[in-house]
Structures are given as structure tokens and as C-alpha cells.
């Protein structure tokens, strides 16, 4: 036993030593910030990253919130121990255009606010000296940087982490579109065998080098299940290693049921010493989409119970920290979602890791976004814009290539074919995505008929039947007609939703005006019940995604209970309140958690004596009590709802209680309402 412990300690020490070869330093503190128009020497103020300058103006509904240049400055000390190291600056995200300077010298520009980028600074710095690092960030409107438009805020700033990376002169490349430099392509995966090709990009400074050995280790926890090596003879410049992996009877990544992942460690060795190391997840899975039967994961049908997510929230805008991503994921998991559309842009690396860990199926996309119901266009036929779209698509795919949760690459959202027609360019992007990654589906979110809908592997519609006019029944008619017209096309629902304020309550059920002030919560509840019934009863719908999981910022909106907010979320912008519709989905989607919920609890002042009491539950039955008197026990319908009709309230205060049992445990929910 003692020998075993010593062996484990030696393994851990080796891993610590290996990981120490590549050193990463967080640069989130010590910054000074000023706007470009603030030229006085006293203007800069201290800030820490992540940071956006739009937390106040954009989130207060100021339509012309600050869209311009912000300057970030800090001192960068180059430690003596970094002598003979290569040094890189990595920005996880800066919106939208970032220009980086060292001691006033321009070292690089990145165009695009949602992907990471890396610049090597080795030749610009000296060890033992302090250098002035400046980053000029511009979130102004541009015609050659995506997105051109969109129903969301373009928060300016360095709103994700910044790191300094120190490596050996020969390293696994950090500069291939800011990817990890390791690409794990799942060539063939079955329950019997997995064949994976590992492609490792090696970067050597232009100095003579020794032979380098690339060692790839596949482990299951502390157990090594495969290990291979390849030697590169005196690599110079950029080269690559290709190492095949074969695993018999692999443990599969199986969504929320079993999100198992192997760990891949890629090491570079010179003269037997580890000089660099990168770790990546390997979640083995296979899947397909059938035009009649929907999505299949590892040979079994999986109903994709999806939500959409914007990355902002109250008070901090888009400058999120790890705890924010974790809270968002916990709320989605608690509801029972198993799929997420990360709209409408590449989101933080942390959310993809959390999706991997918890088994969420992910639709990831670039910000090629049309105007929706607003003015302007999402596409202008400019060479520079098209070059930027290609760049952002490559960044999305290469930076997130190894995440098993990602099954779909999204190419566009709500483009139209008038004026500069994007159809040919969308086809080009679709082909580019397939060149970058032949193992995943391409998809798109549309709201018009046209040739745009015939390009990606699968497609989906943004539908708001019962909110922007019509009624939920028109969704059923639309789905059946579209499927009949294109029976071989895999059809999904990329967005469906309705606005709701937790402060707007009413006894009667009346469809509101979307652009108006009054967004009653009970209409959103009705909308989601009706729409989910239609979607769930049509197995040819390969996936559906609620718009939206959370309320989000949209400064141009002036509707609902306050300006600047799109209130279609199932959860409020500050994440403090789950709306009634959230619990409808929880009762239908979360089989692991007992759900018993009285809807309409915030409608606590009522005008009519005769009421309907609506309950969402996945319990076998529930009993309703009003003021201590039973109104009977009922079982839920197939959509986990119970409705007690003609329940009389007394003038004044009423206590309404519902009681059920789960595994011999009594579950209750209660609300108090006043009849005036």
C-alpha cells in the first residue's frame, strides 16, 4: 500500500513538473481605463477585468449607448526567469476590435468581439524590464465586422480574461486561431471501437533545435488506457504530428445520462525532458439526425429539450465570471434542459466546458445575424466583411474543436435575400465549416422562405406563433406543411418564446401587444404550454430551443415593465426569479426532481371569485386545498398539468395549498391571494 501511495505521488509530481513547463499568468488586475475622448492626464481610472463600459447606459435602455473606443493600460513586467522563453498574450474576448501596443508599438489587431486571440510578444520585450501594455478596444458599428445588426447589446470592453503564456522555444502552437493546437478528430465511433486521429501543431522559434518527441496519453481518471509517441527530427518553424488512437469498447459520452470524458495529455519531450504540455477533453460519441424521427445519440433517440442563451446579465453586462456561467448552467440543468443554443455568437470557453461536463448538446454559432424585425441588414457584399466572417467561423471551430458537447455549427440567424443576397456566401461558409470539421452538422436559424434554407445540413425556424401575431395553432399548421413540402430536410425550431414581466398579472387570459407595456406572465405560461405540446407531438422536429433561457439586454427595446430588456426569458435578467413557464418545463423535462408548483403565485390580488387553479407536477397525483377545505385529488395530464376549475375564493385573504407525495415523502406548495 505504501509503495502504491509513493507511486501515485511520483505520478502527480511528474504531472506538476510537466505542467510547469508551460506557465500561464492571469493579467486581470492592475489596469487603468479611459475613453479615447478623455485626453487629460487625470482621466484614467483603475479597473479589473472582465470589464465593459456599457453596464449603466445600455442596461438602462439608452439607445445610443457608448459605441466607441476605450483604452486599457497596465505595466507588464518580464521576469528574469522568462529568459529564453517564448511569451504570448492571450485575450479570451474583447468587443469588438482590439489593437494591442507594447511601449507604443503596434503588435497586432483582432477584429471580432466574441472569439479568443493570441499575439506573440517575445521580440517586443526584454527580461527584467517593465513594458507599457495598451489595448484600444472599439465597439463602434462597422460594416466589415460581424455582427452588423442584432437584437442584443454590443457591449464594449475587454470583457473576458487576459493571460500571459510562457513556453519553451519549441511548443504546442497557441497561435493557430487561438486554438489549443491539438485537434482530436473522431473518425469512427461505435460501442465496439473508437478511432481518433490526433493532430498536434508544433511551433519552433527560428533557432536550431534538438529532436522532439510528441507523447499522447489517454487516461480514464488515474488509469492510462492508451499512450503513443512520435518523434520529429529537429523541427524548425511550424510543423505537425499526427497520432492515431484506437480504443476498444470505449466508454461513450452519453449526454446528461453519462457525460463521461477521457483526458488527453499531449507532451513535448526533448532529451527525455517534458518541455510543453496541453490537456484536452475526449468525449467519444456518435450521433445523427433523421428527417422523420429526430436526433439520435449513440444509437438511441434523444428528444432535444433545448434553450437559447445570451451571455449577459444584470449589473455586469457581458463581463461574466466563472460563477455566473456556473449559475446559468445550474439553472438550466435544474429545469431539465439537455440542449443549448449559444446565441448569437461564440461564448466563453467556460460554458463549453460546463456543457461537456454536464452532458448538454450544444449548437454553437457565429454572429452572422440579420435584423429580425428591425432596420438594416446582416450582410453587405464587401470583401472585408466576408473575410471577417470566414475568420470568425474558423476561430469558432478551431477553438472549440474538441468539445464533445458541440454537435452543430450554426452558420447564420435570420438573414434575408433582398439587396445584397447572402445565399452564395452562406454556401461558401457552409463548405468552409465542412473543410474545418467534417464530423459535425452545419445548421442555420431562418425566418423566411428561400434558397437560404437549403444550404446547411439541417435547418431550423425562429417561430413566435401566439406572440408576434397568430396563435399557437399556426405553428402546428406551419410545421406539418413545411415537413410535407421538404420531407427529406431535417426541420427544427431554433427559437420560440413570449415576453413576460413578473410584475404584470391578470385574472383573464388575453394576448398582449408585443411592443406594448403590458406583458402579463400568464400569457407566457399559456404560450409555452401550447407550443411545447405542438412541438413534442411531432417527432420529425429534430430539436427545439426556447427563446430565451434568461431575460437579456437590448437597449433599443421599449416594452414590458422597463426599457432596454428583452423579457422573453424563463428566468429574470438578474437570475433571481424563475417565471411560471420555467416550472412547466421542469415538470415535463426533469424526471429526477419532484416538481409540484402552483402557477399564478404572483397574481396575488384577484378580482373574480371563481378561479382556475393551475399546477405543474410530475407526481402521480395532487390534492388542492383552499382555506383548509379540500377541492379534490387529480392526476396530471400527459404534459404534467392539473387544472382545478371553478374554485371559489373568499373575499379577503385566501390560502391555497397543493399536496402530493414522492417516494412516501410529502411535497407541498402554497400561495396566498387576496380577493378584492
PyMOL commands that set and color helices and strands:
alter all, ss='L'
color gray80, all
select helices_A, chain A and resi 2-19+58-60+80-82+122-124+255-257+322-335+349-358+383-399+423-436+451-454+472-485+521-536+580-589
alter helices_A, ss='H'
color red, helices_A
select strands_A, chain A and resi 23-26+31-35+45-47+69-77+86-91+97-102+105-111+117-120+130-138+162-167+170-172+182-189+193-204+212-220+223-232+237-248+253-254+258-259+262-270+273-282+287-290+294-297+300-301+305-309+339-342+361-365+406-413+441-446+459-462+491-496+541-546+552-559+562-566+596-598+605-606+610-617+622-626+629-634+641-648+652-662+665-675
alter strands_A, ss='S'
color yellow, strands_A
deselect
rebuild
show_as cartoon
